Amino acid sequence: MSKSVFKKPEVYDTEESVVRRCLMCRDHFESSWRGERICKRCKSTAAWREG
């Protein structure tokens, strides 16, 4: 049997903030982590809290 040459992908996990577009209002905001896609202003609205 031959050995597999597949390697685990490298993680590009930076702790730096990135400017993204909010999925609700489409304004640019500074995202502090990879999964943050809604700005703080939109998260504070009743529409966001009610789901």
N, CA, C and O atoms as CSV, one atom per row, in Angstrom:
chain,resi,resn,atom,element,x,y,z
A,1,MET,N,N,0.825,-1.189,0.000
A,1,MET,CA,C,0.000,0.000,0.000
A,1,MET,C,C,0.868,1.252,0.000
A,1,MET,O,O,1.896,1.303,0.675
A,2,SER,N,N,0.456,2.244,-0.747
A,2,SER,CA,C,1.229,3.478,-0.783
A,2,SER,C,C,0.706,4.459,0.257
A,2,SER,O,O,-0.461,4.415,0.645
A,3,LYS,N,N,1.584,5.336,0.695
A,3,LYS,CA,C,1.198,6.350,1.678
A,3,LYS,C,C,0.417,7.465,1.003
A,3,LYS,O,O,0.654,7.783,-0.162
A,4,SER,N,N,-0.490,8.040,1.719
A,4,SER,CA,C,-1.268,9.154,1.208
A,4,SER,C,C,-0.435,10.435,1.257
A,4,SER,O,O,0.285,10.675,2.226
A,5,VAL,N,N,-0.533,11.237,0.233
A,5,VAL,CA,C,0.207,12.490,0.183
A,5,VAL,C,C,-0.668,13.688,0.537
A,5,VAL,O,O,-0.229,14.833,0.435
A,6,PHE,N,N,-1.882,13.429,0.944
A,6,PHE,CA,C,-2.792,14.504,1.319
A,6,PHE,C,C,-2.384,15.074,2.665
A,6,PHE,O,O,-2.032,14.336,3.585
A,7,LYS,N,N,-2.434,16.378,2.768
A,7,LYS,CA,C,-2.071,17.054,4.005
A,7,LYS,C,C,-3.274,17.825,4.528
A,7,LYS,O,O,-4.162,18.215,3.769
A,8,LYS,N,N,-3.283,18.032,5.816
A,8,LYS,CA,C,-4.316,18.841,6.441
A,8,LYS,C,C,-4.142,20.286,5.963
A,8,LYS,O,O,-3.019,20.789,5.946
A,9,PRO,N,N,-5.223,20.960,5.578
A,9,PRO,CA,C,-5.086,22.339,5.100
A,9,PRO,C,C,-4.614,23.264,6.212
A,9,PRO,O,O,-4.960,23.086,7.380
A,10,GLU,N,N,-3.819,24.253,5.830
A,10,GLU,CA,C,-3.344,25.219,6.796
A,10,GLU,C,C,-4.483,26.163,7.163
A,10,GLU,O,O,-5.324,26.497,6.328
A,11,VAL,N,N,-4.497,26.578,8.401
A,11,VAL,CA,C,-5.534,27.483,8.879
A,11,VAL,C,C,-5.004,28.900,8.794
A,11,VAL,O,O,-3.936,29.214,9.319
A,12,TYR,N,N,-5.753,29.738,8.135
A,12,TYR,CA,C,-5.378,31.139,8.030
A,12,TYR,C,C,-6.212,31.918,9.026
A,12,TYR,O,O,-7.096,32.689,8.651
A,13,ASP,N,N,-5.928,31.714,10.273
A,13,ASP,CA,C,-6.712,32.324,11.345
A,13,ASP,C,C,-5.985,33.537,11.885
A,13,ASP,O,O,-5.102,33.414,12.733
A,14,THR,N,N,-6.352,34.697,11.399
A,14,THR,CA,C,-5.734,35.922,11.880
A,14,THR,C,C,-6.640,36.567,12.908
A,14,THR,O,O,-7.865,36.479,12.817
A,15,GLU,N,N,-6.047,37.196,13.856
A,15,GLU,CA,C,-6.804,37.883,14.895
A,15,GLU,C,C,-7.089,39.333,14.512
A,15,GLU,O,O,-7.684,40.078,15.291
A,16,GLU,N,N,-6.668,39.730,13.324
A,16,GLU,CA,C,-6.867,41.103,12.882
A,16,GLU,C,C,-8.313,41.320,12.444
A,16,GLU,O,O,-8.968,40.403,11.948
A,17,SER,N,N,-8.796,42.536,12.631
A,17,SER,CA,C,-10.143,42.853,12.174
A,17,SER,C,C,-10.121,43.099,10.671
A,17,SER,O,O,-9.104,43.488,10.096
A,18,VAL,N,N,-11.280,42.859,10.050
A,18,VAL,CA,C,-11.416,42.993,8.599
A,18,VAL,C,C,-12.668,43.817,8.326
A,18,VAL,O,O,-13.665,43.693,9.038
A,19,VAL,N,N,-12.616,44.649,7.306
A,19,VAL,CA,C,-13.793,45.434,6.918
A,19,VAL,C,C,-14.674,44.558,6.051
A,19,VAL,O,O,-14.233,44.033,5.029
A,20,ARG,N,N,-15.935,44.402,6.469
A,20,ARG,CA,C,-16.904,43.586,5.731
A,20,ARG,C,C,-18.164,44.408,5.488
A,20,ARG,O,O,-18.313,45.512,6.011
A,21,ARG,N,N,-19.066,43.852,4.687
A,21,ARG,CA,C,-20.377,44.472,4.472
A,21,ARG,C,C,-21.402,43.743,5.315
A,21,ARG,O,O,-21.437,42.512,5.336
A,22,CYS,N,N,-22.229,44.493,6.004
A,22,CYS,CA,C,-23.295,43.928,6.821
A,22,CYS,C,C,-24.316,43.264,5.906
A,22,CYS,O,O,-24.683,43.824,4.873
A,23,LEU,N,N,-24.771,42.083,6.276
A,23,LEU,CA,C,-25.747,41.360,5.460
A,23,LEU,C,C,-27.153,41.956,5.550
A,23,LEU,O,O,-28.012,41.637,4.728
A,24,MET,N,N,-27.390,42.812,6.533
A,24,MET,CA,C,-28.708,43.439,6.654
A,24,MET,C,C,-28.765,44.805,5.977
A,24,MET,O,O,-29.617,45.037,5.119
A,25,CYS,N,N,-27.859,45.716,6.360
A,25,CYS,CA,C,-27.927,47.086,5.845
A,25,CYS,C,C,-26.933,47.357,4.716
A,25,CYS,O,O,-26.998,48.410,4.081
A,26,ARG,N,N,-26.023,46.433,4.458
A,26,ARG,CA,C,-25.023,46.521,3.394
A,26,ARG,C,C,-23.971,47.608,3.626
A,26,ARG,O,O,-23.168,47.874,2.732
A,27,ASP,N,N,-23.954,48.245,4.808
A,27,ASP,CA,C,-22.914,49.214,5.137
A,27,ASP,C,C,-21.639,48.476,5.503
A,27,ASP,O,O,-21.678,47.319,5.922
A,28,HIS,N,N,-20.512,49.150,5.343
A,28,HIS,CA,C,-19.236,48.577,5.741
A,28,HIS,C,C,-19.071,48.709,7.254
A,28,HIS,O,O,-19.469,49.713,7.844
A,29,PHE,N,N,-18.487,47.698,7.870
A,29,PHE,CA,C,-18.190,47.749,9.298
A,29,PHE,C,C,-16.942,46.924,9.560
A,29,PHE,O,O,-16.548,46.097,8.737
A,30,GLU,N,N,-16.327,47.154,10.704
A,30,GLU,CA,C,-15.118,46.439,11.062
A,30,GLU,C,C,-15.491,45.165,11.815
A,30,GLU,O,O,-15.974,45.219,12.946
A,31,SER,N,N,-15.266,44.039,11.189
A,31,SER,CA,C,-15.596,42.737,11.753
A,31,SER,C,C,-14.424,42.257,12.596
A,31,SER,O,O,-13.287,42.236,12.125
A,32,SER,N,N,-14.690,41.872,13.833
A,32,SER,CA,C,-13.604,41.476,14.726
A,32,SER,C,C,-13.298,39.985,14.665
A,32,SER,O,O,-12.277,39.550,15.199
A,33,TRP,N,N,-14.155,39.191,14.028
A,33,TRP,CA,C,-13.866,37.762,13.862
A,33,TRP,C,C,-14.518,37.255,12.591
A,33,TRP,O,O,-15.384,37.916,12.018
A,34,ARG,N,N,-14.105,36.100,12.164
A,34,ARG,CA,C,-14.470,35.543,10.861
A,34,ARG,C,C,-15.975,35.403,10.653
A,34,ARG,O,O,-16.453,35.640,9.543
A,35,GLY,N,N,-16.719,35.034,11.654
A,35,GLY,CA,C,-18.148,34.776,11.490
A,35,GLY,C,C,-19.038,35.977,11.691
A,35,GLY,O,O,-20.257,35.863,11.564
A,36,GLU,N,N,-18.467,37.127,12.001
A,36,GLU,CA,C,-19.284,38.321,12.240
A,36,GLU,C,C,-19.668,38.951,10.908
A,36,GLU,O,O,-18.816,39.487,10.200
A,37,ARG,N,N,-20.942,38.885,10.573
A,37,ARG,CA,C,-21.420,39.387,9.283
A,37,ARG,C,C,-22.515,40.447,9.426
A,37,ARG,O,O,-22.935,41.046,8.437
A,38,ILE,N,N,-22.977,40.676,10.661
A,38,ILE,CA,C,-23.999,41.683,10.929
A,38,ILE,C,C,-23.377,42.759,11.813
A,38,ILE,O,O,-22.754,42.441,12.825
A,39,CYS,N,N,-23.540,44.024,11.444
A,39,CYS,CA,C,-22.933,45.114,12.217
A,39,CYS,C,C,-23.645,45.282,13.561
A,39,CYS,O,O,-24.765,44.809,13.751
A,40,LYS,N,N,-22.981,45.954,14.470
A,40,LYS,CA,C,-23.532,46.156,15.815
A,40,LYS,C,C,-24.813,46.982,15.792
A,40,LYS,O,O,-25.714,46.754,16.599
A,41,ARG,N,N,-24.899,47.939,14.872
A,41,ARG,CA,C,-26.105,48.764,14.771
A,41,ARG,C,C,-27.313,47.903,14.414
A,41,ARG,O,O,-28.381,48.068,15.003
A,42,CYS,N,N,-27.161,46.988,13.457
A,42,CYS,CA,C,-28.271,46.115,13.057
A,42,CYS,C,C,-28.602,45.098,14.142
A,42,CYS,O,O,-29.765,44.737,14.323
A,43,LYS,N,N,-27.588,44.636,14.861
A,43,LYS,CA,C,-27.848,43.673,15.941
A,43,LYS,C,C,-28.634,44.294,17.087
A,43,LYS,O,O,-29.263,43.576,17.865
A,44,SER,N,N,-28.606,45.606,17.199
A,44,SER,CA,C,-29.327,46.271,18.278
A,44,SER,C,C,-30.781,46.579,17.915
A,44,SER,O,O,-31.522,47.102,18.748
A,45,THR,N,N,-31.199,46.266,16.693
A,45,THR,CA,C,-32.570,46.563,16.272
A,45,THR,C,C,-33.533,45.468,16.741
A,45,THR,O,O,-33.127,44.343,17.032
A,46,ALA,N,N,-34.796,45.820,16.804
A,46,ALA,CA,C,-35.828,44.877,17.211
A,46,ALA,C,C,-35.979,43.758,16.166
A,46,ALA,O,O,-36.255,42.613,16.522
A,47,ALA,N,N,-35.801,44.087,14.895
A,47,ALA,CA,C,-35.925,43.086,13.837
A,47,ALA,C,C,-34.910,41.958,14.017
A,47,ALA,O,O,-35.225,40.790,13.788
A,48,TRP,N,N,-33.706,42.309,14.423
A,48,TRP,CA,C,-32.660,41.279,14.634
A,48,TRP,C,C,-32.975,40.443,15.873
A,48,TRP,O,O,-32.821,39.222,15.855
A,49,ARG,N,N,-33.412,41.092,16.937
A,49,ARG,CA,C,-33.693,40.368,18.184
A,49,ARG,C,C,-34.897,39.442,18.055
A,49,ARG,O,O,-34.936,38.392,18.697
A,50,GLU,N,N,-35.877,39.813,17.237
A,50,GLU,CA,C,-37.075,38.997,17.077
A,50,GLU,C,C,-36.857,37.838,16.125
A,50,GLU,O,O,-37.640,36.889,16.111
A,51,GLY,N,N,-35.811,37.906,15.337
A,51,GLY,CA,C,-35.465,36.818,14.428
A,51,GLY,C,C,-36.162,36.928,13.142
A,51,GLY,O,O,-35.977,36.084,12.265
